[in-house]
Amino acid sequence: MGDADRMQQLLDGVRDGQPPRYQLDPDERDPVCNETADEAWMTFKRRGLVNPFHAKELQRRQDEERAKIE
C-alpha cells in the first residue's frame, strides 16, 4: 500500500467517526499534527485533546495509568 493510500485510509477513518479502524504505530508521525504517540500523549495530558491517529495507543496509556491509581 502506498503512502497516499495509507493517508487516505487514516483520513477516512477519522471522517467516518471510526479513527481506531486505522491507527499509526506509536513512533509514526500523524499526517495532520505531525505527532508521534508520545507527543500526542503529552498534548492529551496538557489539553485533553485526543489525536485520532493514535487513539488506541492513547487509550492504552490512559488505561495503564488508571490501573496504577486503582
Predicted model as a PDB file, atoms N, CA, C, CB and O in Angstrom, pLDDT in the B-factor column:
MODEL        1                                                                  
ATOM      1  N   MET A   1       0.860  -1.175   0.000  1.00 61.00           N  
ATOM      2  CA  MET A   1       0.000   0.000   0.000  1.00 61.00           C  
ATOM      3  C   MET A   1       0.902   1.233   0.000  1.00 61.00           C  
ATOM      4  CB  MET A   1      -0.976   0.001   1.236  1.00 61.00           C  
ATOM      5  O   MET A   1       1.847   1.327   0.783  1.00 61.00           O  
ATOM      6  N   GLY A   2       0.599   2.158  -0.876  1.00 69.00           N  
ATOM      7  CA  GLY A   2       1.395   3.372  -0.973  1.00 69.00           C  
ATOM      8  C   GLY A   2       1.090   4.350   0.141  1.00 69.00           C  
ATOM      9  O   GLY A   2       0.082   4.225   0.836  1.00 69.00           O  
ATOM     10  N   ASP A   3       1.970   5.326   0.305  1.00 69.00           N  
ATOM     11  CA  ASP A   3       1.782   6.338   1.354  1.00 69.00           C  
ATOM     12  C   ASP A   3       0.488   7.120   1.164  1.00 69.00           C  
ATOM     13  CB  ASP A   3       2.964   7.302   1.375  1.00 69.00           C  
ATOM     14  O   ASP A   3      -0.198   7.434   2.137  1.00 69.00           O  
ATOM     15  N   ALA A   4       0.150   7.436  -0.091  1.00 72.00           N  
ATOM     16  CA  ALA A   4      -1.081   8.188  -0.363  1.00 72.00           C  
ATOM     17  C   ALA A   4      -2.310   7.374   0.039  1.00 72.00           C  
ATOM     18  CB  ALA A   4      -1.164   8.571  -1.859  1.00 72.00           C  
ATOM     19  O   ALA A   4      -3.262   7.909   0.607  1.00 72.00           O  
ATOM     20  N   ASP A   5      -2.278   6.066  -0.264  1.00 80.00           N  
ATOM     21  CA  ASP A   5      -3.401   5.199   0.111  1.00 80.00           C  
ATOM     22  C   ASP A   5      -3.523   5.089   1.624  1.00 80.00           C  
ATOM     23  CB  ASP A   5      -3.233   3.802  -0.505  1.00 80.00           C  
ATOM     24  O   ASP A   5      -4.625   5.116   2.171  1.00 80.00           O  
ATOM     25  N   ARG A   6      -2.385   4.966   2.293  1.00 75.00           N  
ATOM     26  CA  ARG A   6      -2.367   4.866   3.765  1.00 75.00           C  
ATOM     27  C   ARG A   6      -2.928   6.138   4.373  1.00 75.00           C  
ATOM     28  CB  ARG A   6      -0.926   4.609   4.292  1.00 75.00           C  
ATOM     29  O   ARG A   6      -3.730   6.087   5.305  1.00 75.00           O  
ATOM     30  N   MET A   7      -2.505   7.284   3.843  1.00 76.00           N  
ATOM     31  CA  MET A   7      -3.001   8.576   4.326  1.00 76.00           C  
ATOM     32  C   MET A   7      -4.513   8.659   4.124  1.00 76.00           C  
ATOM     33  CB  MET A   7      -2.290   9.748   3.597  1.00 76.00           C  
ATOM     34  O   MET A   7      -5.236   9.109   5.013  1.00 76.00           O  
ATOM     35  N   GLN A   8      -4.985   8.231   2.968  1.00 81.00           N  
ATOM     36  CA  GLN A   8      -6.421   8.289   2.694  1.00 81.00           C  
ATOM     37  C   GLN A   8      -7.201   7.403   3.657  1.00 81.00           C  
ATOM     38  CB  GLN A   8      -6.706   7.870   1.248  1.00 81.00           C  
ATOM     39  O   GLN A   8      -8.277   7.788   4.114  1.00 81.00           O  
ATOM     40  N   GLN A   9      -6.672   6.219   3.973  1.00 78.00           N  
ATOM     41  CA  GLN A   9      -7.333   5.334   4.935  1.00 78.00           C  
ATOM     42  C   GLN A   9      -7.421   5.994   6.306  1.00 78.00           C  
ATOM     43  CB  GLN A   9      -6.585   3.995   5.040  1.00 78.00           C  
ATOM     44  O   GLN A   9      -8.466   5.948   6.956  1.00 78.00           O  
ATOM     45  N   LEU A  10      -6.329   6.604   6.743  1.00 76.00           N  
ATOM     46  CA  LEU A  10      -6.319   7.281   8.039  1.00 76.00           C  
ATOM     47  C   LEU A  10      -7.356   8.394   8.082  1.00 76.00           C  
ATOM     48  CB  LEU A  10      -4.928   7.847   8.336  1.00 76.00           C  
ATOM     49  O   LEU A  10      -8.124   8.508   9.038  1.00 76.00           O  
ATOM     50  N   LEU A  11      -7.369   9.209   7.043  1.00 78.00           N  
ATOM     51  CA  LEU A  11      -8.317  10.322   6.998  1.00 78.00           C  
ATOM     52  C   LEU A  11      -9.758   9.827   6.902  1.00 78.00           C  
ATOM     53  CB  LEU A  11      -8.001  11.238   5.815  1.00 78.00           C  
ATOM     54  O   LEU A  11     -10.651  10.408   7.519  1.00 78.00           O  
ATOM     55  N   ASP A  12      -9.998   8.757   6.134  1.00 79.00           N  
ATOM     56  CA  ASP A  12     -11.344   8.192   6.030  1.00 79.00           C  
ATOM     57  C   ASP A  12     -11.827   7.689   7.382  1.00 79.00           C  
ATOM     58  CB  ASP A  12     -11.371   7.053   5.003  1.00 79.00           C  
ATOM     59  O   ASP A  12     -12.995   7.864   7.731  1.00 79.00           O  
ATOM     60  N   GLY A  13     -10.936   7.067   8.142  1.00 76.00           N  
ATOM     61  CA  GLY A  13     -11.318   6.576   9.470  1.00 76.00           C  
ATOM     62  C   GLY A  13     -11.726   7.704  10.392  1.00 76.00           C  
ATOM     63  O   GLY A  13     -12.673   7.559  11.165  1.00 76.00           O  
ATOM     64  N   VAL A  14     -11.028   8.827  10.324  1.00 74.00           N  
ATOM     65  CA  VAL A  14     -11.372   9.990  11.145  1.00 74.00           C  
ATOM     66  C   VAL A  14     -12.687  10.581  10.670  1.00 74.00           C  
ATOM     67  CB  VAL A  14     -10.253  11.055  11.096  1.00 74.00           C  
ATOM     68  O   VAL A  14     -13.561  10.896  11.478  1.00 74.00           O  
ATOM     69  N   ARG A  15     -12.826  10.730   9.367  1.00 80.00           N  
ATOM     70  CA  ARG A  15     -14.034  11.329   8.796  1.00 80.00           C  
ATOM     71  C   ARG A  15     -15.263  10.473   9.083  1.00 80.00           C  
ATOM     72  CB  ARG A  15     -13.871  11.522   7.284  1.00 80.00           C  
ATOM     73  O   ARG A  15     -16.350  11.002   9.313  1.00 80.00           O  
ATOM     74  N   ASP A  16     -15.093   9.145   9.071  1.00 79.00           N  
ATOM     75  CA  ASP A  16     -16.206   8.227   9.330  1.00 79.00           C  
ATOM     76  C   ASP A  16     -16.557   8.134  10.812  1.00 79.00           C  
ATOM     77  CB  ASP A  16     -15.871   6.847   8.804  1.00 79.00           C  
ATOM     78  O   ASP A  16     -17.533   7.482  11.185  1.00 79.00           O  
ATOM     79  N   GLY A  17     -15.752   8.792  11.660  1.00 74.00           N  
ATOM     80  CA  GLY A  17     -16.001   8.701  13.092  1.00 74.00           C  
ATOM     81  C   GLY A  17     -15.510   7.389  13.676  1.00 74.00           C  
ATOM     82  O   GLY A  17     -15.933   6.995  14.762  1.00 74.00           O  
ATOM     83  N   GLN A  18     -14.618   6.709  12.962  1.00 71.00           N  
ATOM     84  CA  GLN A  18     -14.076   5.436  13.426  1.00 71.00           C  
ATOM     85  C   GLN A  18     -12.552   5.460  13.360  1.00 71.00           C  
ATOM     86  CB  GLN A  18     -14.634   4.268  12.588  1.00 71.00           C  
ATOM     87  O   GLN A  18     -11.953   4.610  12.701  1.00 71.00           O  
ATOM     88  N   PRO A  19     -11.919   6.419  14.030  1.00 64.00           N  
ATOM     89  CA  PRO A  19     -10.464   6.508  13.922  1.00 64.00           C  
ATOM     90  C   PRO A  19      -9.703   5.253  14.343  1.00 64.00           C  
ATOM     91  CB  PRO A  19      -9.992   7.643  14.736  1.00 64.00           C  
ATOM     92  O   PRO A  19      -8.623   5.003  13.807  1.00 64.00           O  
ATOM     93  N   PRO A  20     -10.222   4.443  15.291  1.00 67.00           N  
ATOM     94  CA  PRO A  20      -9.451   3.245  15.635  1.00 67.00           C  
ATOM     95  C   PRO A  20      -9.344   2.229  14.489  1.00 67.00           C  
ATOM     96  CB  PRO A  20     -10.074   2.577  16.832  1.00 67.00           C  
ATOM     97  O   PRO A  20      -8.537   1.300  14.543  1.00 67.00           O  
ATOM     98  N   ARG A  21     -10.170   2.420  13.457  1.00 70.00           N  
ATOM     99  CA  ARG A  21     -10.128   1.494  12.321  1.00 70.00           C  
ATOM    100  C   ARG A  21      -8.739   1.460  11.689  1.00 70.00           C  
ATOM    101  CB  ARG A  21     -11.174   1.890  11.270  1.00 70.00           C  
ATOM    102  O   ARG A  21      -8.259   0.394  11.302  1.00 70.00           O  
ATOM    103  N   TYR A  22      -8.099   2.610  11.583  1.00 76.00           N  
ATOM    104  CA  TYR A  22      -6.748   2.714  11.030  1.00 76.00           C  
ATOM    105  C   TYR A  22      -5.912   3.520  11.995  1.00 76.00           C  
ATOM    106  CB  TYR A  22      -6.750   3.368   9.609  1.00 76.00           C  
ATOM    107  O   TYR A  22      -6.171   4.703  12.216  1.00 76.00           O  
ATOM    108  N   GLN A  23      -4.918   2.887  12.567  1.00 85.00           N  
ATOM    109  CA  GLN A  23      -4.071   3.568  13.540  1.00 85.00           C  
ATOM    110  C   GLN A  23      -2.624   3.519  13.095  1.00 85.00           C  
ATOM    111  CB  GLN A  23      -4.224   2.940  14.930  1.00 85.00           C  
ATOM    112  O   GLN A  23      -2.198   2.613  12.379  1.00 85.00           O  
ATOM    113  N   LEU A  24      -1.879   4.519  13.540  1.00 88.00           N  
ATOM    114  CA  LEU A  24      -0.447   4.568  13.267  1.00 88.00           C  
ATOM    115  C   LEU A  24       0.303   3.817  14.353  1.00 88.00           C  
ATOM    116  CB  LEU A  24       0.050   6.028  13.172  1.00 88.00           C  
ATOM    117  O   LEU A  24      -0.194   3.655  15.468  1.00 88.00           O  
ATOM    118  N   ASP A  25       1.484   3.368  14.025  1.00 91.00           N  
ATOM    119  CA  ASP A  25       2.372   2.819  15.039  1.00 91.00           C  
ATOM    120  C   ASP A  25       2.788   3.971  15.945  1.00 91.00           C  
ATOM    121  CB  ASP A  25       3.623   2.109  14.396  1.00 91.00           C  
ATOM    122  O   ASP A  25       2.853   5.111  15.486  1.00 91.00           O  
ATOM    123  N   PRO A  26       3.069   3.707  17.218  1.00 95.00           N  
ATOM    124  CA  PRO A  26       3.403   4.789  18.150  1.00 95.00           C  
ATOM    125  C   PRO A  26       4.541   5.707  17.694  1.00 95.00           C  
ATOM    126  CB  PRO A  26       3.763   4.201  19.464  1.00 95.00           C  
ATOM    127  O   PRO A  26       4.542   6.892  18.026  1.00 95.00           O  
ATOM    128  N   ASP A  27       5.506   5.178  16.941  1.00 96.00           N  
ATOM    129  CA  ASP A  27       6.630   6.012  16.506  1.00 96.00           C  
ATOM    130  C   ASP A  27       6.361   6.768  15.206  1.00 96.00           C  
ATOM    131  CB  ASP A  27       7.854   5.156  16.334  1.00 96.00           C  
ATOM    132  O   ASP A  27       7.135   7.647  14.829  1.00 96.00           O  
ATOM    133  N   GLU A  28       5.268   6.430  14.522  1.00 93.00           N  
ATOM    134  CA  GLU A  28       4.940   7.123  13.269  1.00 93.00           C  
ATOM    135  C   GLU A  28       4.340   8.492  13.567  1.00 93.00           C  
ATOM    136  CB  GLU A  28       3.960   6.281  12.414  1.00 93.00           C  
ATOM    137  O   GLU A  28       3.615   8.669  14.546  1.00 93.00           O  
ATOM    138  N   ARG A  29       4.652   9.447  12.712  1.00 92.00           N  
ATOM    139  CA  ARG A  29       4.087  10.795  12.851  1.00 92.00           C  
ATOM    140  C   ARG A  29       2.769  10.853  12.077  1.00 92.00           C  
ATOM    141  CB  ARG A  29       5.093  11.890  12.332  1.00 92.00           C  
ATOM    142  O   ARG A  29       2.659  10.323  10.972  1.00 92.00           O  
ATOM    143  N   ASP A  30       1.772  11.508  12.678  1.00 88.00           N  
ATOM    144  CA  ASP A  30       0.486  11.582  12.001  1.00 88.00           C  
ATOM    145  C   ASP A  30       0.542  12.620  10.872  1.00 88.00           C  
ATOM    146  CB  ASP A  30      -0.635  11.930  13.006  1.00 88.00           C  
ATOM    147  O   ASP A  30       1.387  13.515  10.886  1.00 88.00           O  
ATOM    148  N   PRO A  31      -0.367  12.491   9.893  1.00 83.00           N  
ATOM    149  CA  PRO A  31      -0.319  13.373   8.723  1.00 83.00           C  
ATOM    150  C   PRO A  31      -0.864  14.778   8.965  1.00 83.00           C  
ATOM    151  CB  PRO A  31      -1.079  12.749   7.608  1.00 83.00           C  
ATOM    152  O   PRO A  31      -0.706  15.643   8.103  1.00 83.00           O  
ATOM    153  N   VAL A  32      -1.493  15.032  10.095  1.00 84.00           N  
ATOM    154  CA  VAL A  32      -2.088  16.344  10.340  1.00 84.00           C  
ATOM    155  C   VAL A  32      -1.242  17.169  11.306  1.00 84.00           C  
ATOM    156  CB  VAL A  32      -3.505  16.188  10.890  1.00 84.00           C  
ATOM    157  O   VAL A  32      -0.795  18.264  10.962  1.00 84.00           O  
ATOM    158  N   CYS A  33      -1.021  16.649  12.508  1.00 89.00           N  
ATOM    159  CA  CYS A  33      -0.275  17.390  13.536  1.00 89.00           C  
ATOM    160  C   CYS A  33       1.207  17.047  13.539  1.00 89.00           C  
ATOM    161  CB  CYS A  33      -0.859  17.109  14.908  1.00 89.00           C  
ATOM    162  O   CYS A  33       2.010  17.732  14.172  1.00 89.00           O  
ATOM    163  N   ASN A  34       1.567  15.977  12.826  1.00 93.00           N  
ATOM    164  CA  ASN A  34       2.956  15.524  12.769  1.00 93.00           C  
ATOM    165  C   ASN A  34       3.444  15.044  14.135  1.00 93.00           C  
ATOM    166  CB  ASN A  34       3.858  16.648  12.258  1.00 93.00           C  
ATOM    167  O   ASN A  34       4.618  15.195  14.472  1.00 93.00           O  
ATOM    168  N   GLU A  35       2.523  14.461  14.924  1.00 96.00           N  
ATOM    169  CA  GLU A  35       2.857  13.986  16.270  1.00 96.00           C  
ATOM    170  C   GLU A  35       3.088  12.482  16.296  1.00 96.00           C  
ATOM    171  CB  GLU A  35       1.750  14.354  17.249  1.00 96.00           C  
ATOM    172  O   GLU A  35       2.425  11.727  15.584  1.00 96.00           O  
ATOM    173  N   THR A  36       4.028  12.059  17.117  1.00 97.00           N  
ATOM    174  CA  THR A  36       4.163  10.644  17.458  1.00 97.00           C  
ATOM    175  C   THR A  36       3.192  10.385  18.608  1.00 97.00           C  
ATOM    176  CB  THR A  36       5.662  10.263  17.852  1.00 97.00           C  
ATOM    177  O   THR A  36       2.574  11.319  19.118  1.00 97.00           O  
ATOM    178  N   ALA A  37       3.055   9.136  19.014  1.00 97.00           N  
ATOM    179  CA  ALA A  37       2.168   8.825  20.134  1.00 97.00           C  
ATOM    180  C   ALA A  37       2.642   9.504  21.421  1.00 97.00           C  
ATOM    181  CB  ALA A  37       2.084   7.308  20.339  1.00 97.00           C  
ATOM    182  O   ALA A  37       1.822   9.955  22.221  1.00 97.00           O  
ATOM    183  N   ASP A  38       3.961   9.577  21.624  1.00 98.00           N  
ATOM    184  CA  ASP A  38       4.480  10.247  22.824  1.00 98.00           C  
ATOM    185  C   ASP A  38       4.074  11.718  22.853  1.00 98.00           C  
ATOM    186  CB  ASP A  38       6.013  10.125  22.885  1.00 98.00           C  
ATOM    187  O   ASP A  38       3.656  12.236  23.889  1.00 98.00           O  
ATOM    188  N   GLU A  39       4.198  12.375  21.721  1.00 98.00           N  
ATOM    189  CA  GLU A  39       3.818  13.790  21.646  1.00 98.00           C  
ATOM    190  C   GLU A  39       2.305  13.956  21.787  1.00 98.00           C  
ATOM    191  CB  GLU A  39       4.297  14.407  20.317  1.00 98.00           C  
ATOM    192  O   GLU A  39       1.833  14.892  22.432  1.00 98.00           O  
ATOM    193  N   ALA A  40       1.555  13.043  21.179  1.00 97.00           N  
ATOM    194  CA  ALA A  40       0.093  13.090  21.295  1.00 97.00           C  
ATOM    195  C   ALA A  40      -0.337  12.869  22.742  1.00 97.00           C  
ATOM    196  CB  ALA A  40      -0.558  12.032  20.378  1.00 97.00           C  
ATOM    197  O   ALA A  40      -1.312  13.468  23.195  1.00 97.00           O  
ATOM    198  N   TRP A  41       0.381  12.016  23.470  1.00 97.00           N  
ATOM    199  CA  TRP A  41       0.087  11.756  24.875  1.00 97.00           C  
ATOM    200  C   TRP A  41       0.298  13.022  25.699  1.00 97.00           C  
ATOM    201  CB  TRP A  41       0.969  10.611  25.413  1.00 97.00           C  
ATOM    202  O   TRP A  41      -0.507  13.341  26.575  1.00 97.00           O  
ATOM    203  N   MET A  42       1.370  13.735  25.419  1.00 97.00           N  
ATOM    204  CA  MET A  42       1.641  14.984  26.147  1.00 97.00           C  
ATOM    205  C   MET A  42       0.567  16.033  25.831  1.00 97.00           C  
ATOM    206  CB  MET A  42       3.051  15.532  25.784  1.00 97.00           C  
ATOM    207  O   MET A  42       0.129  16.759  26.723  1.00 97.00           O  
ATOM    208  N   THR A  43       0.150  16.112  24.583  1.00 97.00           N  
ATOM    209  CA  THR A  43      -0.928  17.026  24.199  1.00 97.00           C  
ATOM    210  C   THR A  43      -2.213  16.654  24.927  1.00 97.00           C  
ATOM    211  CB  THR A  43      -1.151  17.000  22.669  1.00 97.00           C  
ATOM    212  O   THR A  43      -2.933  17.524  25.416  1.00 97.00           O  
ATOM    213  N   PHE A  44      -2.493  15.363  24.995  1.00 96.00           N  
ATOM    214  CA  PHE A  44      -3.689  14.897  25.697  1.00 96.00           C  
ATOM    215  C   PHE A  44      -3.637  15.288  27.172  1.00 96.00           C  
ATOM    216  CB  PHE A  44      -3.835  13.373  25.557  1.00 96.00           C  
ATOM    217  O   PHE A  44      -4.633  15.746  27.733  1.00 96.00           O  
ATOM    218  N   LYS A  45      -2.489  15.107  27.789  1.00 95.00           N  
ATOM    219  CA  LYS A  45      -2.364  15.419  29.220  1.00 95.00           C  
ATOM    220  C   LYS A  45      -2.464  16.928  29.471  1.00 95.00           C  
ATOM    221  CB  LYS A  45      -1.027  14.883  29.768  1.00 95.00           C  
ATOM    222  O   LYS A  45      -3.015  17.346  30.489  1.00 95.00           O  
ATOM    223  N   ARG A  46      -1.942  17.739  28.563  1.00 97.00           N  
ATOM    224  CA  ARG A  46      -1.992  19.195  28.735  1.00 97.00           C  
ATOM    225  C   ARG A  46      -3.362  19.778  28.388  1.00 97.00           C  
ATOM    226  CB  ARG A  46      -0.927  19.854  27.874  1.00 97.00           C  
ATOM    227  O   ARG A  46      -3.885  20.633  29.103  1.00 97.00           O  
ATOM    228  N   ARG A  47      -3.929  19.304  27.288  1.00 96.00           N  
ATOM    229  CA  ARG A  47      -5.133  19.953  26.763  1.00 96.00           C  
ATOM    230  C   ARG A  47      -6.370  19.067  26.711  1.00 96.00           C  
ATOM    231  CB  ARG A  47      -4.857  20.457  25.403  1.00 96.00           C  
ATOM    232  O   ARG A  47      -7.476  19.558  26.484  1.00 96.00           O  
ATOM    233  N   GLY A  48      -6.193  17.761  26.921  1.00 94.00           N  
ATOM    234  CA  GLY A  48      -7.329  16.848  26.853  1.00 94.00           C  
ATOM    235  C   GLY A  48      -7.750  16.512  25.429  1.00 94.00           C  
ATOM    236  O   GLY A  48      -8.818  15.938  25.218  1.00 94.00           O  
ATOM    237  N   LEU A  49      -6.913  16.867  24.443  1.00 93.00           N  
ATOM    238  CA  LEU A  49      -7.248  16.597  23.046  1.00 93.00           C  
ATOM    239  C   LEU A  49      -6.707  15.229  22.643  1.00 93.00           C  
ATOM    240  CB  LEU A  49      -6.681  17.703  22.119  1.00 93.00           C  
ATOM    241  O   LEU A  49      -5.539  14.918  22.878  1.00 93.00           O  
ATOM    242  N   VAL A  50      -7.562  14.422  22.038  1.00 91.00           N  
ATOM    243  CA  VAL A  50      -7.159  13.090  21.601  1.00 91.00           C  
ATOM    244  C   VAL A  50      -6.794  13.143  20.122  1.00 91.00           C  
ATOM    245  CB  VAL A  50      -8.288  12.050  21.858  1.00 91.00           C  
ATOM    246  O   VAL A  50      -7.582  13.603  19.295  1.00 91.00           O  
ATOM    247  N   ASN A  51      -5.615  12.675  19.802  1.00 91.00           N  
ATOM    248  CA  ASN A  51      -5.179  12.582  18.415  1.00 91.00           C  
ATOM    249  C   ASN A  51      -5.808  11.313  17.837  1.00 91.00           C  
ATOM    250  CB  ASN A  51      -3.598  12.560  18.296  1.00 91.00           C  
ATOM    251  O   ASN A  51      -5.467  10.216  18.279  1.00 91.00           O  
ATOM    252  N   PRO A  52      -6.709  11.429  16.871  1.00 87.00           N  
ATOM    253  CA  PRO A  52      -7.418  10.247  16.376  1.00 87.00           C  
ATOM    254  C   PRO A  52      -6.509   9.215  15.716  1.00 87.00           C  
ATOM    255  CB  PRO A  52      -8.470  10.669  15.399  1.00 87.00           C  
ATOM    256  O   PRO A  52      -6.860   8.037  15.656  1.00 87.00           O  
ATOM    257  N   PHE A  53      -5.360   9.633  15.227  1.00 87.00           N  
ATOM    258  CA  PHE A  53      -4.434   8.711  14.572  1.00 87.00           C  
ATOM    259  C   PHE A  53      -3.691   7.828  15.576  1.00 87.00           C  
ATOM    260  CB  PHE A  53      -3.433   9.490  13.734  1.00 87.00           C  
ATOM    261  O   PHE A  53      -3.130   6.794  15.213  1.00 87.00           O  
ATOM    262  N   HIS A  54      -3.695   8.249  16.840  1.00 93.00           N  
ATOM    263  CA  HIS A  54      -3.045   7.479  17.902  1.00 93.00           C  
ATOM    264  C   HIS A  54      -4.049   7.134  19.013  1.00 93.00           C  
ATOM    265  CB  HIS A  54      -1.850   8.271  18.487  1.00 93.00           C  
ATOM    266  O   HIS A  54      -3.653   6.874  20.149  1.00 93.00           O  
ATOM    267  N   ALA A  55      -5.328   7.132  18.686  1.00 90.00           N  
ATOM    268  CA  ALA A  55      -6.377   6.952  19.697  1.00 90.00           C  
ATOM    269  C   ALA A  55      -6.225   5.652  20.495  1.00 90.00           C  
ATOM    270  CB  ALA A  55      -7.736   6.975  19.029  1.00 90.00           C  
ATOM    271  O   ALA A  55      -6.381   5.661  21.716  1.00 90.00           O  
ATOM    272  N   LYS A  56      -5.927   4.553  19.831  1.00 91.00           N  
ATOM    273  CA  LYS A  56      -5.797   3.278  20.543  1.00 91.00           C  
ATOM    274  C   LYS A  56      -4.623   3.303  21.510  1.00 91.00           C  
ATOM    275  CB  LYS A  56      -5.630   2.126  19.552  1.00 91.00           C  
ATOM    276  O   LYS A  56      -4.728   2.812  22.634  1.00 91.00           O  
ATOM    277  N   GLU A  57      -3.510   3.872  21.073  1.00 95.00           N  
ATOM    278  CA  GLU A  57      -2.330   3.945  21.937  1.00 95.00           C  
ATOM    279  C   GLU A  57      -2.599   4.862  23.127  1.00 95.00           C  
ATOM    280  CB  GLU A  57      -1.103   4.444  21.143  1.00 95.00           C  
ATOM    281  O   GLU A  57      -2.194   4.556  24.248  1.00 95.00           O  
ATOM    282  N   LEU A  58      -3.275   5.974  22.894  1.00 95.00           N  
ATOM    283  CA  LEU A  58      -3.590   6.886  23.994  1.00 95.00           C  
ATOM    284  C   LEU A  58      -4.537   6.221  24.984  1.00 95.00           C  
ATOM    285  CB  LEU A  58      -4.209   8.188  23.459  1.00 95.00           C  
ATOM    286  O   LEU A  58      -4.400   6.396  26.195  1.00 95.00           O  
ATOM    287  N   GLN A  59      -5.500   5.455  24.469  1.00 94.00           N  
ATOM    288  CA  GLN A  59      -6.422   4.738  25.355  1.00 94.00           C  
ATOM    289  C   GLN A  59      -5.666   3.707  26.183  1.00 94.00           C  
ATOM    290  CB  GLN A  59      -7.540   4.053  24.542  1.00 94.00           C  
ATOM    291  O   GLN A  59      -5.926   3.548  27.376  1.00 94.00           O  
ATOM    292  N   ARG A  60      -4.723   3.002  25.544  1.00 95.00           N  
ATOM    293  CA  ARG A  60      -3.918   2.007  26.261  1.00 95.00           C  
ATOM    294  C   ARG A  60      -3.139   2.670  27.391  1.00 95.00           C  
ATOM    295  CB  ARG A  60      -2.949   1.289  25.295  1.00 95.00           C  
ATOM    296  O   ARG A  60      -3.081   2.145  28.503  1.00 95.00           O  
ATOM    297  N   ARG A  61      -2.542   3.826  27.105  1.00 96.00           N  
ATOM    298  CA  ARG A  61      -1.761   4.534  28.128  1.00 96.00           C  
ATOM    299  C   ARG A  61      -2.661   5.045  29.251  1.00 96.00           C  
ATOM    300  CB  ARG A  61      -0.990   5.707  27.497  1.00 96.00           C  
ATOM    301  O   ARG A  61      -2.288   5.003  30.424  1.00 96.00           O  
ATOM    302  N   GLN A  62      -3.840   5.525  28.887  1.00 95.00           N  
ATOM    303  CA  GLN A  62      -4.769   6.009  29.907  1.00 95.00           C  
ATOM    304  C   GLN A  62      -5.226   4.848  30.801  1.00 95.00           C  
ATOM    305  CB  GLN A  62      -5.993   6.701  29.246  1.00 95.00           C  
ATOM    306  O   GLN A  62      -5.306   5.002  32.019  1.00 95.00           O  
ATOM    307  N   ASP A  63      -5.520   3.704  30.211  1.00 96.00           N  
ATOM    308  CA  ASP A  63      -5.921   2.525  30.987  1.00 96.00           C  
ATOM    309  C   ASP A  63      -4.802   2.080  31.919  1.00 96.00           C  
ATOM    310  CB  ASP A  63      -6.316   1.372  30.051  1.00 96.00           C  
ATOM    311  O   ASP A  63      -5.045   1.690  33.061  1.00 96.00           O  
ATOM    312  N   GLU A  64      -3.560   2.145  31.411  1.00 95.00           N  
ATOM    313  CA  GLU A  64      -2.401   1.767  32.206  1.00 95.00           C  
ATOM    314  C   GLU A  64      -2.253   2.705  33.418  1.00 95.00           C  
ATOM    315  CB  GLU A  64      -1.121   1.794  31.336  1.00 95.00           C  
ATOM    316  O   GLU A  64      -1.988   2.253  34.532  1.00 95.00           O  
ATOM    317  N   GLU A  65      -2.426   3.999  33.188  1.00 93.00           N  
ATOM    318  CA  GLU A  65      -2.336   4.963  34.286  1.00 93.00           C  
ATOM    319  C   GLU A  65      -3.448   4.743  35.300  1.00 93.00           C  
ATOM    320  CB  GLU A  65      -2.394   6.395  33.749  1.00 93.00           C  
ATOM    321  O   GLU A  65      -3.219   4.808  36.507  1.00 93.00           O  
ATOM    322  N   ARG A  66      -4.637   4.485  34.811  1.00 93.00           N  
ATOM    323  CA  ARG A  66      -5.790   4.258  35.692  1.00 93.00           C  
ATOM    324  C   ARG A  66      -5.564   3.020  36.555  1.00 93.00           C  
ATOM    325  CB  ARG A  66      -7.089   4.104  34.865  1.00 93.00           C  
ATOM    326  O   ARG A  66      -5.909   3.012  37.737  1.00 93.00           O  
ATOM    327  N   ALA A  67      -4.991   1.983  35.972  1.00 93.00           N  
ATOM    328  CA  ALA A  67      -4.726   0.747  36.712  1.00 93.00           C  
ATOM    329  C   ALA A  67      -3.714   0.987  37.837  1.00 93.00           C  
ATOM    330  CB  ALA A  67      -4.208  -0.349  35.759  1.00 93.00           C  
ATOM    331  O   ALA A  67      -3.831   0.389  38.907  1.00 93.00           O  
ATOM    332  N   LYS A  68      -2.734   1.847  37.609  1.00 92.00           N  
ATOM    333  CA  LYS A  68      -1.746   2.167  38.635  1.00 92.00           C  
ATOM    334  C   LYS A  68      -2.398   2.887  39.814  1.00 92.00           C  
ATOM    335  CB  LYS A  68      -0.621   3.029  38.045  1.00 92.00           C  
ATOM    336  O   LYS A  68      -2.032   2.654  40.966  1.00 92.00           O  
ATOM    337  N   ILE A  69      -3.352   3.749  39.530  1.00 90.00           N  
ATOM    338  CA  ILE A  69      -4.039   4.512  40.574  1.00 90.00           C  
ATOM    339  C   ILE A  69      -4.935   3.597  41.406  1.00 90.00           C  
ATOM    340  CB  ILE A  69      -4.872   5.651  39.953  1.00 90.00           C  
ATOM    341  O   ILE A  69      -5.009   3.740  42.627  1.00 90.00           O  
ATOM    342  N   GLU A  70      -5.604   2.672  40.757  1.00 83.00           N  
ATOM    343  CA  GLU A  70      -6.524   1.747  41.450  1.00 83.00           C  
ATOM    344  C   GLU A  70      -5.701   0.712  42.125  1.00 83.00           C  
ATOM    345  CB  GLU A  70      -7.546   1.087  40.481  1.00 83.00           C  
ATOM    346  O   GLU A  70      -6.243  -0.181  42.775  1.00 83.00           O  
TER     347      GLU A  70                                                      
ENDMDL                                                                          
END                                                                             
